[in-house]
């Protein structure tokens, strides 16, 4: 114990991760308020419920658990979700047997929680990013047939930004998949609207149209912590005064469009995983506010070189991005007395995640050579893990 007392820097470095599952217990408080008042969005103050009404269905089961066990169950489920994500990616890339792959990926998920602050924060806050990531990755890389699109639709009903993948399917002219996603989104949202009509109406009129959520989260010191593109251009040294809401939207839309173009190019070359990751990045940094735990996809960046090749600019940038995301930038973002040194490290801390994310999007326009004929003519993938993109590329060749 005395050793830790003699090393206060280490204690400060590690103790910042102890958020006490504040967001998770905040959702419990939101649901308790919903039962009492019928409106989960009022009052809209600290630990307000900022999710769409469909997310109420997702969070409702946590009220069935004893408070003493809630954090343990949530953390375990979050790690299993991340292990599921890595398993889907590894099976897509390597086609090993499921039991061995999941065993390795479960260990990789635990390691990721230790070395990637976005994953660690997702756990210690009690956030949803690993669950949403599992739904998106599963739908994009695993699910085939009529069921494809259901998971993305459900994820969009829980948090809106996965809906960008519905636009991806429309661009690919995969009408049935996009329609399935829209239907599943509508069903989940519709059920929530029927059960909690006051909450759903408030979400649309106050949070969405009225911009209440954006105003509360995007201003003040939150602009120093967010890694969205909108936040990047509203803090030194980029801004020349505060950007208007329309200007922020235009900047974010430009980044999203660039990522959609890059993702489409990657998909046509047969790089389905890389295309998915680029769109994931855009869905995060293109949002009005992007907290660190939104970057829970960071471990996937390590696997990009296995698809595009180690000499690719995209592969190398992805690896650099993964390394950058291992550093706890959040420790150095708060306002400090202005000196050249503090200004430099504050700039790096506040912008590292968004800048490296932008670098991956830019590098995705140079992914390397198109997948060779030896890949296109390889044995078909196991059911549920077939690469539809590869088949399309082969058909066009």
Buried (B, 14 or more C-beta within 10 A) or exposed (E): EEEEEEEEEEEEEEEBBEBEBEBBBBBBEBBEBBEEEEBBBBEBEEEBBBBBBBBBBBBBEBBEBEEEEBBEEBBEEBBBBBBBBBBBBBBBBEBEEEEEBBEBBBEBBEEBBEEBBBBBBBBBBBBBBBBBBBBBBBBBBBBBEEEBBBBBBBBBBBBBBBBBBBBBBBBBEBEEBBBBBBEBBBBBBBBBBEEBEBBBBBBEEBBBEEEBBBEBBBEEEEBBBBBBBBBBBBBEEEEEEEBEBEEBBEBBEEBBEBBBBBBBBBBBBBBBBBBBBBBBBBBBBBBBBBBBBBBBBBBBBBBBBBBBBEEBBBBBBBBBBBEBBBBBBBEBBEEEEEEEEEBEBBBBBBBBBBBBBBBBBBBBBEBBEBBEEEBBEEEEBEEEBBBEBBBBBBEEE
